[in-house]
């Protein structure tokens, strides 16, 4: 029996009873070469060139995908700067998507800092000036009322995962207006290269609700709408229309919310998480990654998680997400909610969060009781909190470079023989400390992981690698696992299971080398492990209506898309 699936208005995939697959296209000639998902470039065979009207349009030599990837890699290496390399990869993605992913998968550790943090931050800043090709769906007050029609007209028929941003809080650079679309594009590249989610099931979305940046509004090349940001009920009416249109067009699609301001991030997550399967990577992804890293560090030190006392420097969406994840991890270790909360100290720009201050709602659950802080100053800062809180772990999400100074770090070393210090702020320039300083100030004893990539540190005749506490170890597996489950909701249990899966993977393979996170080049295997555990948790919680596969690990592995060329056949009439 032959199965034909209409992937888009331009092509379909077909698989016969023997499992042989091909791609049926509804166009030919130059038009076929301009469609990234169908364009094989010099890899079209002689027979395909004749049948598809490509004879004479391509160089005579037929290349393999491996040969194309080698040529592309050499061109990538010739690009002089990181942003030039980014532009090269984006152009390749818009020309030959399968080749782009084959190249990215082969060189993931080298190229991830280009397509993702830190280089993507520069791409966001310069988005309107570097713009080359349209990608994804752009919604603004000019067209939001037509959202259902726009999604019906979208060229991909079976979107299963959406990354959407309003660009209000990009990395450490804040409001970037329409330029924030580069973030969903980069995140989805990792979903495909790192977690095997086929690119024809993904969609990046820009929710362009305006910008409050005068420099963007006054820039003649700026591509976004030219007015201040929508807020309050007008903003929620906008996102309501977006979510409703997604529900109608792709009712099982997962939405990953990305880079929303902290107030908005929590409001949007709570408003929609039970309406559509959705999660916020800045809150939940960062929380899960931090919990996984701390659990791995505890195993490395031979100490229980329940004994840790953690200081979190940064009270935004990411910081509060980490506080939530760590509290839930401590509760799993047997502590009560109150006991767990007492072991977590969160600082915002005004110092330690305490209950005698006016606080946003999302901060209140983690405010320390002033009555329990006898002898502390009125507004305890970082150094005082580390010392009086007897911290064993310090996590940075403040975006303040240099916040973990020598005094703070040496205080950590006095409190623990192997202090855990994770300066996780992105991009690299916003990191609270450099690994070299952390190693030096603790005489090589600190367990360090960073949010952005750093070079290995030379210490005492050794070359110490710096593990990356990167959300990419969680969100691709979490999102793809939810897609495979057909989950109705992405629950707290599924998010926490992603953290435990990552910690387990690291402990099994890398703890002997004193690493608390895996190397980036293992992202695909990490994501398989995370996706399997998330799928299992969704089944246990009854979040999927589909019957469970007999072998979850094999099911997930077989569902991973690989960048490979299929035979291409011209179809005169769409099915």
C-alpha positions in Angstrom: 0.0 0.0 0.0 1.3 3.4 -0.9 0.9 6.3 1.5 0.9 9.9 0.2 1.1 12.9 2.6 0.6 16.4 1.3 3.3 18.3 3.1 2.7 21.6 1.4 1.0 23.1 -1.6 4.2 22.5 -3.5 5.2 18.9 -2.7 4.1 15.7 -1.0 5.9 12.7 0.5 5.1 9.2 -0.6 6.1 5.9 0.9 5.3 2.5 -0.6 4.6 -0.8 1.2 8.3 -1.7 1.2 9.2 1.5 3.0 10.7 3.2 0.0 10.1 7.0 0.1 10.1 9.7 -2.5 9.1 13.3 -2.9 6.4 14.3 -5.3 6.6 17.9 -6.5 4.0 20.0 -8.2 6.4 22.4 -10.0 9.6 22.1 -12.0 12.4 24.0 -13.6 13.7 27.2 -12.0 10.7 27.2 -9.6 11.8 23.9 -8.1 15.4 25.2 -7.6 13.9 28.2 -5.6 12.0 26.0 -3.1 14.4 25.3 -0.2 12.8 22.1 1.0 12.8 20.4 -2.4 16.0 21.9 -3.9 18.8 19.3 -4.1 21.0 21.6 -6.2 23.9 19.7 -7.8 22.6 16.4 -6.2 19.7 16.1 -8.7 20.4 13.0 -10.8 20.6 13.0 -14.6 17.2 11.3 -14.8 15.7 13.8 -12.4 17.2 16.8 -14.3 15.6 15.6 -17.5 12.2 14.8 -16.0 12.0 18.0 -13.9 13.1 20.5 -16.5 16.5 21.1 -14.9 18.7 19.9 -17.6 21.1 22.7 -18.5 20.2 24.7 -15.4 22.8 23.0 -13.2 26.6 22.2 -13.5 27.2 18.8 -15.4 28.6 17.0 -12.4 26.2 15.3 -10.0 27.3 15.6 -6.3 26.4 13.6 -3.3 25.0 15.3 -0.2 28.4 14.6 1.5 30.3 16.4 -1.3 27.9 19.3 -1.1 28.3 19.5 2.7 32.1 19.6 2.3 32.0 22.4 -0.2 29.6 24.4 2.0 31.8 23.8 5.0 34.8 25.2 3.2 32.8 28.3 2.3 31.7 28.6 5.9 35.3 28.6 7.1 36.2 31.4 4.7 33.6 33.8 6.2 35.7 36.3 8.2 33.5 37.1 11.2 30.8 35.3 13.2 28.0 37.5 11.7 29.3 36.7 8.2 29.2 33.0 9.1 25.6 33.5 10.4 24.6 35.2 7.1 26.2 32.4 5.1 24.2 29.7 7.0 21.0 31.6 6.8 21.4 32.0 3.1 22.1 28.3 2.7 19.0 27.5 4.7 16.9 29.6 2.3 18.5 27.9 -0.7 18.9 24.2 0.2 17.3 23.3 3.5 18.4 19.6 3.6 22.0 20.6 2.9 21.8 23.2 5.6 20.8 20.7 8.2 23.3 18.1 7.0 26.0 20.7 7.4 24.7 21.8 10.8 24.4 18.3 12.1 28.0 17.4 11.0 29.5 20.5 12.7 27.0 21.2 15.5 29.4 22.1 18.2 31.2 24.6 15.9 28.1 26.1 14.4 25.7 26.2 17.3 27.2 29.4 18.7 26.6 30.9 15.3 23.0 29.9 14.7 22.2 30.3 18.4 23.7 32.2 21.3 25.9 34.3 21.2 26.0 35.3 17.5 22.2 35.3 17.1 22.1 38.3 19.5 24.1 40.3 17.0 21.8 39.0 14.2 18.8 40.2 16.1 20.3 43.7 16.6 21.0 44.0 12.9 18.1 42.1 11.6 16.5 44.8 9.4 19.9 45.8 8.0 20.9 42.2 7.2 17.5 41.0 6.0 17.6 38.7 2.9 14.7 36.3 2.8 11.2 35.9 4.3 10.8 33.1 6.8 8.0 32.0 9.1 4.8 33.9 9.9 4.8 37.6 10.8 1.7 38.9 12.7 1.2 42.5 13.6 -1.8 44.8 14.3 -2.0 45.3 10.5 -3.0 41.7 9.9 -3.8 40.0 13.2 -7.5 39.9 12.4 -6.7 37.9 9.4 -4.6 35.4 11.3 -6.9 32.4 10.5 -6.6 33.2 6.8 -2.9 33.7 7.0 -2.4 30.3 8.6 -4.6 28.6 6.0 -2.4 30.1 3.3 0.8 29.1 5.1 2.8 26.8 2.7 3.2 24.0 5.3 0.2 21.9 6.0 1.2 20.0 9.1 2.9 22.4 11.6 3.5 20.6 14.9 5.8 23.0 16.7 5.8 26.8 16.8 8.3 29.1 18.4 6.7 32.5 18.9 8.3 35.7 20.3 7.1 39.3 20.8 10.8 40.3 21.0 10.4 42.3 24.2 13.2 40.7 26.1 15.8 39.2 23.8 18.8 37.5 25.5 20.5 40.3 27.4 19.6 43.0 24.9 16.0 43.7 25.7 13.3 45.0 23.3 14.4 44.4 19.7 11.1 44.8 17.8 10.7 42.8 14.7 14.3 41.7 14.7 13.5 39.1 17.4 12.3 36.8 14.6 15.9 35.6 14.4 15.4 33.9 17.7 12.6 31.5 16.7 14.5 30.7 13.5 17.6 29.8 15.5 15.6 27.8 18.1 13.9 25.8 15.4 17.2 25.0 13.7 18.2 23.3 16.9 14.9 21.4 17.1 15.7 19.9 13.7 19.5 19.4 14.0 19.5 18.6 17.7 16.1 16.8 18.2 15.1 15.4 14.9 11.9 17.4 14.3 11.4 17.7 10.6 11.6 21.3 9.3 8.4 20.9 7.4 6.6 20.5 10.8 7.9 23.8 12.3 7.0 27.5 12.1 8.8 30.5 13.5 6.4 33.4 14.4 7.0 37.1 15.0 4.3 38.7 17.2 5.2 42.2 16.1 3.2 44.2 18.7 5.5 47.3 18.2 8.6 48.5 19.9 9.4 51.2 22.5 12.9 51.7 21.2 13.3 55.1 19.6 16.4 54.0 17.6 14.4 51.3 15.8 11.4 53.5 15.2 13.6 56.2 13.7 15.7 53.8 11.6 14.6 54.2 7.9 15.5 50.5 7.3 13.5 49.1 10.3 11.1 46.4 9.0 8.6 46.2 11.9 5.5 48.2 12.6 6.3 51.8 13.7 4.5 52.4 17.0 4.9 51.7 20.7 4.3 48.2 22.1 0.8 47.1 22.8 0.2 46.4 26.4 -2.5 45.2 28.8 -5.8 44.1 27.3 -4.8 45.2 23.7 -1.8 42.9 24.0 -3.8 40.0 25.3 -6.5 40.5 22.6 -3.7 40.2 20.1 -2.3 37.0 21.6 -5.8 35.6 22.0 -6.3 35.9 18.2 -3.0 34.2 17.5 -3.7 31.3 19.8 -7.2 30.8 18.5 -6.0 30.8 14.9 -3.4 28.1 15.8 -6.1 26.0 17.6 -8.2 26.1 14.5 -5.5 25.4 11.9 -3.2 23.1 13.8 -5.0 22.0 17.0 -2.2 19.7 18.2 0.7 22.1 17.6 3.0 22.9 20.5 3.8 26.6 21.1 7.1 27.5 22.7 6.9 31.1 24.0 10.2 32.9 23.7 11.8 36.1 25.0 8.8 37.8 26.5 9.3 40.3 29.3 9.0 38.8 32.8 5.5 40.1 33.6 4.2 39.1 30.2 6.0 35.8 30.2 4.2 34.5 33.4 0.8 36.0 32.3 1.0 34.4 28.9 2.1 31.0 30.2 -0.7 30.8 32.7 -3.3 32.2 30.2 -2.6 29.6 27.5 -0.8 26.5 29.0 -4.1 24.6 29.4 -5.6 26.0 26.2 -2.9 24.8 23.9 0.1 22.6 24.7 2.7 25.3 25.4 5.7 26.2 27.5 8.0 29.1 28.1 11.7 28.2 27.5 13.0 31.2 29.5 11.0 30.1 32.6 10.7 26.4 32.3 13.6 25.5 30.1 16.1 27.5 32.1 14.7 26.1 35.3 15.0 22.5 34.1 18.6 23.0 32.8 19.7 24.5 36.1 18.1 21.8 38.2 19.8 19.1 36.0 23.2 20.8 36.4 22.8 21.1 40.2 21.8 17.5 40.5 24.8 16.4 38.5 27.0 18.6 40.7 25.6 17.0 43.8 26.4 13.6 42.5 29.9 14.8 41.7 30.3 16.0 45.3 28.6 13.0 46.8 26.0 15.2 48.5 22.2 15.0 48.5 20.3 17.8 46.7 18.3 18.3 49.8 21.4 19.6 51.6 22.0 22.4 49.2 21.5 26.1 49.8 21.2 28.0 46.6 21.5 31.7 45.7 20.0 32.9 42.5 21.2 36.3 41.2 18.5 37.6 38.9 14.7 38.0 39.6 13.4 38.0 36.1 11.5 35.2 34.2 14.6 33.0 34.1 15.5 33.5 37.7 12.1 32.8 39.0 11.8 29.8 36.7 15.0 28.4 38.2 13.7 29.0 41.7 10.6 27.1 40.9 12.5 24.1 39.4 14.9 23.9 42.3 12.1 24.1 44.8 10.3 21.2 43.1 13.5 19.3 43.0 14.1 19.8 46.7 10.5 18.7 47.3 11.1 15.5 45.4 14.0 14.9 47.8 11.6 14.9 50.8 11.5 18.5 51.9 8.3 20.4 52.5 7.4 23.3 50.3 8.3 25.7 53.1 11.6 23.9 53.8 12.6 23.9 50.2 11.7 27.6 49.8 13.9 28.5 52.8 16.9 27.0 51.0 16.5 29.2 47.9 17.6 32.9 48.0 16.6 35.0 45.0 18.0 38.5 44.5 16.6 41.1 42.0 17.9 44.6 41.3 16.9 45.7 44.8 18.6 42.9 46.7 17.3 39.8 48.4 13.5 39.3 47.8 11.8 39.6 51.1 8.1 39.7 52.2 8.3 43.3 53.5 8.7 44.7 49.9 6.2 45.5 47.3 6.5 42.5 44.9 5.2 41.3 41.6 2.9 38.2 42.0 5.4 35.8 40.5 8.1 36.7 43.0 6.0 36.4 46.2 6.3 32.6 46.5 10.0 32.9 46.9 10.2 35.9 49.2 12.0 35.2 52.5 10.2 36.2 55.6 11.8 39.3 57.1 11.2 37.9 60.6 13.5 35.0 59.8 16.4 37.2 58.8 17.5 38.5 62.2 20.8 40.4 61.9 20.6 40.8 58.2 20.7 44.3 56.7 17.5 46.0 55.4 18.3 45.1 51.7 20.8 42.3 51.7 23.1 42.3 48.6 24.8 39.3 46.9 27.8 39.0 49.2 25.8 39.2 52.4 23.2 36.7 51.0 26.0 34.2 50.1 27.6 34.5 53.5 24.5 34.6 55.8 22.6 32.1 53.6 25.5 29.7 53.8 25.3 29.1 50.1 26.6 26.0 48.5 25.5 26.9 44.9 25.3 30.2 43.1 23.4 30.7 39.8 23.6 33.9 37.8 20.7 35.1 35.6 21.1 38.8 36.2 22.7 39.9 32.9 25.3 41.9 35.0 28.8 41.1 33.8 31.3 40.9 36.7 28.5 40.5 39.4 30.4 37.4 40.7 33.5 39.2 41.9 36.4 37.9 43.8 34.9 38.5 47.2 31.7 36.7 46.4 33.5 33.8 44.8 36.0 33.4 47.7 33.1 33.5 50.1 31.5 30.6 48.2 34.8 28.7 48.5 34.9 29.2 52.2 31.4 27.7 52.6 31.9 24.7 50.4 35.0 22.7 49.4 33.6 22.4 45.9 31.2 25.4 45.4 28.8 25.2 42.4 28.9 28.4 40.4 26.9 28.8 37.2 27.1 32.3 35.6 24.3 31.6 33.1 23.5 35.0 31.6 23.7 35.4 27.8 25.3 36.5 25.7 29.0 36.0 26.6 29.5 39.7 27.4 26.7 39.5 30.0 28.2 36.5 32.0 28.4 37.2 35.7 32.0 36.0 35.7 34.5 34.3 33.4 35.4 30.6 34.1 39.1 31.6 34.3 38.4 33.9 37.2 36.2 31.4 38.9 38.8 28.7 38.7 41.6 31.0 39.9 39.7 32.5 42.8 38.7 29.0 44.1 42.1 27.4 43.5 40.5 25.1 40.9 37.9 23.8 43.2 34.7 25.3 41.8 32.2 23.3 39.7 31.5 25.7 36.9 29.1 25.8 34.0 28.2 28.9 31.9 25.3 29.9 29.7 27.4 30.9 26.8 30.4 29.1 25.3 33.8 29.7 26.8 37.2 28.4 25.8 38.8 25.7 28.1 40.8 27.1 31.1 44.4 26.3 31.7 44.9 25.5 35.4 47.7 23.7 37.3 49.1 22.0 34.2 45.6 20.9 33.1 43.2 22.1 30.4 39.7 22.3 32.0 36.7 22.3 29.6 33.8 24.6 30.5 30.4 22.8 30.3 27.6 24.8 28.9 24.4 25.2 31.0 22.5 25.5 27.7 18.7 25.4 27.4 19.2 23.5 24.1 19.8 20.4 26.3 16.1 20.6 27.4 13.8 22.5 25.1 14.2 20.5 21.9 13.7 17.2 23.7 10.8 18.6 25.7 9.0 20.1 22.7 9.6 17.1 20.5 8.5 14.7 23.2 5.3 16.6 23.6 4.7 16.5 19.9 5.3 12.7 19.8 2.9 12.3 22.7 0.2 14.5 21.1 0.1 16.1 24.5 -2.9 18.1 25.5 -0.8 20.1 28.0 2.8 20.4 28.8 2.7 19.8 32.6 5.1 20.7 35.3 5.8 17.0 35.6 6.9 16.8 32.0 9.2 19.8 32.5 10.7 18.3 35.6 11.1 14.9 33.9 13.2 16.6 31.2 15.5 17.9 34.0 15.9 14.5 35.5 16.5 12.9 32.1 19.3 15.4 31.4 20.9 14.8 34.8 20.7 11.1 34.4 22.3 11.2 30.9 25.1 13.4 32.2 25.8 11.2 35.3 25.9 8.0 33.2 28.3 9.3 30.6 30.3 12.3 31.9 30.5 12.5 35.7 33.7 10.6 35.7 35.3 13.5 33.7 33.8 15.9 36.3 31.4 17.4 33.7 27.9 18.5 34.9 26.6 18.9 31.4 27.3 16.9 28.2 29.3 18.3 25.3 27.2 20.1 22.6 28.1 17.5 19.9 26.0 15.0 21.9 22.8 17.1 21.6 21.0 14.7 19.3 21.5 11.8 21.7 20.6 14.0 24.7 17.4 15.1 23.0 16.4 11.5 22.3 16.8 10.6 25.9 14.9 13.7 27.1 12.1 13.2 24.5 11.6 9.6 25.6 11.3 10.5 29.2 8.9 13.4 28.4 6.8 11.1 26.3 6.7 8.5 29.1 5.7 11.1 31.6 2.9 12.4 29.3 1.6 8.9 29.1 1.7 8.4 32.9 -0.2 11.6 33.4 -2.8 10.8 30.8 -1.9 13.8 28.6 -2.2 11.9 25.4 -5.1 10.1 23.8 -3.0 7.9 21.7 -2.2 4.3 22.8 1.4 4.1 24.0 4.0 2.5 21.7 5.4 -0.8 22.8 9.0 0.4 22.8 9.2 4.1 23.6 13.0 4.4 23.0 12.7 2.8 19.5 9.6 4.9 18.7 11.4 8.1 19.5 14.6 7.1 17.7 12.6 6.2 14.5 10.7 9.5 14.6 13.9 11.5 14.4 14.2 13.1 10.9 17.5 12.9 9.2 18.8 15.3 6.5 18.8 13.0 3.5 17.8 13.5 -0.1 14.9 11.6 -1.5 14.2 10.7 -5.1 12.1 13.5 -6.6 9.2 12.8 -9.0 7.1 15.3 -10.9 3.4 15.1 -10.2 1.2 16.8 -12.7 -1.8 17.1 -10.4 -1.7 17.6 -6.6 -3.4 14.6 -4.7 
